[in-house]
């Protein structure tokens, strides 16, 4: 956690990916078709306190969400859903703070929070 805060002094974004060095930032895979995963993600985001859905393009698999921090900064979070096979999908997240100051690790925390809620909601489908 301290490392994340120190990195966040200068960095104002965070993202996930298949080759992420940290396990909690690796792409999440679920045994669900992309359209079913889409429904679950949208439903979860609508219930998640502090997050506002700004934009969604289902055919591209992109959801843009906004979150305000306790200090009044705005963060833009993009969730990208991918079809791996007809019965398997994956999700990556990119979170960035508006402005030019560091985020003190808050973008990292956004990603881990969203993933935690997804894993809880979709536990039976997790790969």
Phi, psi and omega in degrees: 000317179297319179302316180299318180294318180294316177299322182291350176295328182246341184255138182237026176208164178205149178212163178254168178182165180299326185257021180299140180289327181265132183303324182287351178253013177280147177307137178265135179245140180226145178275069180215144172297153184304318182293326177289319177299319178304310180302316181295317181294314179299314180300317180295315182296324179295332181267345185283119184295133176093352181251138179236124177284124181261324191204137175217131179233095188296319183294334176270337180083033184239133177233127178249128184235150178243142176223137176261137179275171178298336181266008176087002177283154179253137177239136177256128183238125179248123176255128180242123180257135182239143172269121179267306173224175179302335182246009179224136179226163180224162180220134175241154182227137174236126181234131181221142177269141174284146181102176186250007176271161177293170184253000182055030177086005184291329178292322174299316180294324176301312182298312182294326177294313180297314178299320179299315179294320178296314180298322179293314183292323187247029184309318184289346181254357185293139177252000000 
